[in-house]
Amino acid sequence: MIMKSPLSTLLCSLLFVAASSAMAAETAPVMDNKSCDSPKYPKAALMNEETGTVSMGFLVSTDGKVVESKVEKSSGSKSLDKAALTALSLCKFKVGTKDGKPEQSWAKVDFVWKLE
């Protein structure tokens, strides 16, 4: 009968978890910034000197196009949020993968509006 120490049992368990995680490797989609125009400052927001950061989610299909988009955290200005979401929805993305195969998945993107 072979007795295992608690430490060796823990190490075996950790190795198994690490191996399982490596087999289910996922990569998130990445925006190609050169594939679309940067959002344009809405005139009213510019006149009101509105600034802020909008956090968005983009569902990217296996061909790299956005099929759904949403604001996850507002900049505090609806017009800035809408301008960023509209413009960046036209960008192409490097497709996300799961186990090395292209898969539709969500990308998170922050856009910072600042006056210069």
N, C-alpha and C positions, 0 to 999 in steps of 0.2 A: 504494500500500500504506500503510495507516494503522498506525502503531506505537503501542501503548499502554504507558504506564509501569507498573511493578509496583504503584504506589500506586493508579492508576486501576482496574486489574484487581481489586485488593483491595477498593476501594470498591464496585465493581459487584457483587462476590461478597457483600459484607456487605448491600447493599441487597436482593439477591435472597433471602438468608436471612431478613432482617427481613420482607420481603413474604410469604414462605412461612409464617413463624411467625404473622403477623397473620391469615392466612387460616385457620389451624388453631387459632383462639383457643378456650381452654377455661376454664371457670369451675367451681370446686369447689362442692359443696353447702354450704349454710350453715344451721346449726341455728336454729330459731325457739324461743328460750328460753321464750316465753310459752305455747307449745303443750303443755307438760308440766310435771309437778311436779319440783322439785329432788330429787335423791337424799336419802333419810333415813339418818342415821347408824345403822348396826347397833348394837344395845345392847351386845353383847360388845366390839365395837371401841371404843365410847365408854368403857366401863368400863376397858378396857386402855389408854386414851388413845392409840389408834393414829391416825396421821396419814400423809399422803403424797399424791402426785399420780399418778393413773392416766391413761395415754394410751390412747385407744381409736380404733378404726376402725369406721365405719358405712357399709355399702353402701346407698345411697339410690336407690330406684327413681324412675321418671319421674313418679310421683304424689306424691313427697315423703315416702314412708314407708320406714322401715328394713326391709330384707329380710335383712340379715346383719350381725352385729356381732362384734367381737373385741377382746380386750385386747392392745395392742401393747407396752405397758410397764407392769408392775405397780407399784402403790403400795407393795408390800411386804406387803400384807394381802389375802388372798383374799376376805374378807368385804366389804372396802371396794371392791375391784375389781368383785365381783359386784353389789353394790348400785348402783354407778354405771352399769354396763353395762345392768342391768335397767331402771332408771328412765329413762335417756337414750335407750334403744331405742324408747321410746314417743313421743319427740318427733317433730314434723313438721319437715321441712327445706325450704328453698328449693332447688329442683332444680338440679343442676349442668348445664352446657351444653357442647356442642362445636359449633363453627361456628354458634352461635346457636340450636341445636336441643337440646331437653331430652335428657339422656342419663344412664343409670344410672351412678353413679360413687361413689367412696369419699370420705368426709369424715373428717378427723382431729379429734378432740376431746380436750382435757385437762380433767380435773376434779380440783380440789384439795380434799382433806379436811383441815380444820384445826379445832382445838378453840377455842372462844370463851369 
